[in-house]
Amino acid sequence: MQAILYISAGIAIGATLLSIVKLLADYKEVLTAKILMFALLGAICYVLGHVVPESSDLYLVLLSLSSTVSPLFWIFTLSFFQTKEEPFHLAPIHYVFFTASVSLGLTVCFKIAYGEMLKLDFLVLLNFMVKTSLVCAGIYVVCKNWKNDLMQCRRNLRLGIVLATGLLVLFALTTELIFSGSKIPEVVNVLTISVIALISLFQAYWLLISNPEGFILAIESSEGKRLTESSSDTHVGITDEGWLEKLSICMEDESYYKNTDLTIRTLSSHIGVPEHHLRRLINQHLGYRNFNDYLNRFRIKEASQRLLDPKQNRLPITTIAIESGYTSLTTFNKAFKLINEMTPSEFRKAALD
């Protein structure tokens, strides 16, 4: 059993180091890649912590460093799967949660070092709750807007992250809580590290062999960069031209975007274009990162024109939002400000002045 543990740990560490080298070589200037690299380093520390003696000082150091995985996982998901137009930036709230999580981890480590660890100690519970909350928040970010994501590459990654990384971290945290104050059974350690090894191998394979450019393409799309330059070079076949024409007639001539419950599935059914092809057309040929961005283009354009119309200056903004296809004024205001860089009220006032 011990041999399996060491072999699995070696595979996990080796594959993870290959991924880090790839990220460092090709994406070292990208913030999302930096966050992922530090998270992977924390994962290596977690694996090493399962193969070094618990009595050694190195064990406590590794345990402390591995406490960075949960907050970094959360921050990485925010960066990789963001829905805003502007690039992701670290905010004070990210530093606050990161510091709180790591501080709790360090405190627990010191209690272990001085032999003060009790089973289900309050700090152990608090540490578990904070880290679990961050992982769950990360899984929520991954699942949010899953259906509207137009990049198949990133949609597949969402599934992998949720089923593999997120759930594995939750399992590891739960195991630590259950066996706090006592030695974790060897079979549990072997199972955990073996699963990490498999995930690490898959991750390295995807980054280095299967889709070496997929990571940066997904990041560029998540940062809201329109793909117009690359899409202009994409060959548009006869079939695609016909589908694009159908899409244009439906959205521009028929104003189908005004349907408040419109989804990519209902749009696909309405114009008779397979859903996966429709996603590809909107993403690769029209340059939009997700379906909501595409819808907002039409809805905000409609609302802007009506707000500029002097004949409609007494019409409530809520009415314009609803008739443009929105069911929530908050969502409308957010989308409007994102595109026009001012609120609908400010926009109407500036037009009338």
N, C-alpha and C positions, 0 to 999 in steps of 0.2 A: 504493500500500500504506500509505503514511504517512497519507494522508487517511482511509482506512478505520479506522486505529488511533485517530485523533483523534475521529472520529465515534462509534465504539464506546465510547471512554472517556467522551465527553460524555454518551451515553445511560446508561451504567452509573452514572456519578456523579449525574446528574439523578434517575434512578429511585430510587437508593439514598437520596438526600437526601429525596425525597418519603416514603419509608418511615420514615426517622428522624423527620421532622416529624409523621407520623401517630402513631408510638409516643410521641413527646414530648408530643403534645397529649392523647392519650387514656389512655395507660398509664404516665405518668411516675412513678407511685408504686409500680409493680409491678417487683420485683427482676428477674424474667426479662426484662422489656422493657428494663430498663436495661442488662443484660448484652448483649442483642441489639443495642442501639443502639451500644455501644462496639465490638462486633464489626463492625458495618456501617461505622463510622468507620475502623476498621483496614482494611477492604476498600477504602474510598475512597482511603486512603493507598497501598495496593498498586497500584490502577489509576493514580493520579497518578505513581507511581514509574516507570511504563512510558512516560510521555509527556514527562517532564522530562529534560534532559541528564544523563547519568551523572556528568559531571564537576562538577556543581553541588553545593553543600552541601545544598540542598533535597532532592536525591535521597537522600542518606544519612539525612536526618531522616525522610523518607517510608518508606524501607526499614526503619528502626528501628521506627516506629509500626506498620507492617504486620505486624511479628513478633508482635503481640498477637492476631492472628486465630485461630491454632491453639488456644492455651489458652482463649480466650473461646468458641470453637466447642464445645470439650469441656465447659466449665462451663455453657454455654447448654443443651446436650443434657441434662445432669444435672438442670438446673432445670425444663426444659420437659417431659421425659419421666420424671420421678421416679415411684417407686412407693410412697413412704412416705406415711403419713397426714398428718404434720405438714408445714407449709410449708417450702420449701427455704431454707436459710441457707448463706451462705458459710462454709466451715470453713478452718482453717489449711492443710490440704493443698491447697486450691484456690489460696491465695496462694503457697504454696511452688512449685507447678508453674508458675503464671503468672510469678512472679519469675524462676525458672530459665530458662524459655523466652525471656522478653524479654531477660534478661541475655546469653544466648547470641547472640541477634539483634544486640544492641548491640555485643558483642565482634567479631562478624563484620563489622559495619559499620565499626568502627574499623580493622580490618585492611585493609578495602578502601580507607579514607581514606588510610592511610599506605602503600599499595601493597604490602602484605605478603601479599595473598591468593594462595594457591597452589591449583591444581586438586586437588580431593579432599583439601584440608587437614583435619587431625584435627578442628578446631573446626567446620568446615563439615559433616563427617560427623556429629558430635555434635549440632549444631544441627538437621540433617535428621532424625536418629533421634528426638530429643525431640519435635519438632513433629509428625512423622509418627505417633509413638506416641499423642500427644494426640488427633489427628484420628481415628485408628483406634479409640481408646477412645470417642470421641464417636459414631462410627458404630455401635459395639457397643451403646452405650446406646440409640440409636435403634432398632436391630433387636431388642433384648431386649424381651420381653413384647409384641411386635408383634401376635401372634395373639390375645392376651388383651385388647388395648385395645378398649374398647367404643365410643369416639367415632370415627365415620367421618371426621370432619374431621381429627383428629389422626393417624389411620391413613394418610390421604392425604399428610399432611405428612411422615410418616416416609419414605415413598417418595421424595418430592421432595427431602428433605434428603440422603438417602443417595445418590441418583443424581446430584443436581446439586451441592449445596454441598460435601458431604464428598469426593466423588470429584474435584471441581474443585480443591479445596485440595490434595489429594494429588498431582494432576497438576502444579500450580504448584510445589509443594515439590520434586518429582522433577526438573522442568525446571531449577530453580535449582541443584540438585545436579549435574546433568549438565553444565551450562554454567558452573559455578563457575570463576572465574578467566578467563572469556572472555565475549564479548558474545553474548547470547541472539539467535538468528536472528529477524529481523523478522517472518517468517511465523508463528513460534511466539507472539510477543507479540500479533500481530493475532488469532490464533485464541483465545488465552486471554482477552483483553479482550472479544472478541465474544461468547464464551460467558457471561462475567460480565454483559455487557449484557443478554443474553436472560434470564438468571436474575433480574437486578435488575428488569426490566420485569414479569416474572411475579409476583415478590414484591410489587411496588408495586400491581399490579392486584388481587392477592388481598387485601392489607391495606386498600386504599382503595375498591375497587369490588365485587369478587366476594363477599367475606365479611368485612366490616369488623368484625363482632363475634366472628368465629371465633377470633381469637387469644386474647382474654380468656376466652372460654368454655373453650377447651382448657387454659389455665393454671389456671383455677379447678378443673377436673376433675382435672388432674394434681396439684394440691395436696391432693387428697383431700376436697374439699368435697362433701358429699352434695347432690344436686340435688333434694331433696325439695320445697323451696318452689316451684321452677319446674315440677317434674314434677306437682305437685298441680293446676296450671293447665292441664296438657296434656290434651286431650280423649282419652278412652279409647273407641275404637270397639268395636262388638260383636265383631268379629274379634279385636281385641286382648284383650278381656275373656276370650274363650274360650282364647286362648293363655296368658294369665296364670294362668288356672285350671289348665290342664294343667301349667304350670311349677310351680305351688304344690303340686299333688298329687304330682308327681314328686319334688320336693325335700323337702317337709315330711312327706308321708304315706309315701312309698316309701323315703325316705332315700337317694336315688340319689347324693347327694353323697359317700357312703362309697366309691364306686368310685375307686380310687387313680389310675387312668389317665383320669379324666374330663376331657374337653375340651369347649369350647363346640360343636364340630362333632358330637361323639358325643351330647351332650345334645340338640342340635337334631334329630338323626336319631331319637333315642329318643322324643321327644314329638311329632315331626311338625311342627315349626315351622321355616320357612326360617331359615338361620343369620343373615342380615342383619337379619331381623325380630327374632330373639331378641336380638341385640346391642342393637337399638334399645329393646326392652322393658326389658331389664336396666338400660340406661343412663338412658333418658328417664323411664320409669315407676317404676322401683324405685330409681333414684338412685345407681347404683354406677359408678365410673370404669373398672373393668376386671373381667374374669371371675374373677380370683383373689380379689378383694375379696368378690365375691358368694359364692364357695365357702367362703371363710374364715368368713363369717357363720354358716353352718350347722355347719361342722366344729368351730369353736372353741366354739360353743354346746353341741354334743354333748359335747366333751371337758370343758368346764367343769362341766356337770351331773354327769358321771361322777367328776370329781375332788372334787365336793362330797358324793358319796354315801359314807357311812361304811362301807357294805358292800364298797366297792371300794378302801378305803384301802391295801390291800396289793398291789393290781394295779399292775404297773410302768407308769410314764408312757409308756414306749415302746409298750407294748401298746395303751394308750388312743389314742395318736397314730395308730398304724397302723389301728386299727379305726374311727377317725374319718375316714380317707381320706388320711392323709399317708404318704409313702414315705420322708421324711427327718425325723429328730428335730430337726435344726437349723432346717429350714423351719417345723416345728410350733412350736418355741420362739419363733422370731421373730414368727410370726403371732399367737401367744398373747399375747406381751408387748405387741405393738402394740395389741391390743384390750383386754386386761385390765390393762395397765400393771404387770404383774409376771410372773415366770416361772411355769410350771406347778407347780414345786416350792414356790415361795413361796405360790402360790394355794391349794394343797392344805394346806400347813402352817397358813395363816391360817384356813382353814375348820375345821380340827381343834382349834385353840386355843380 
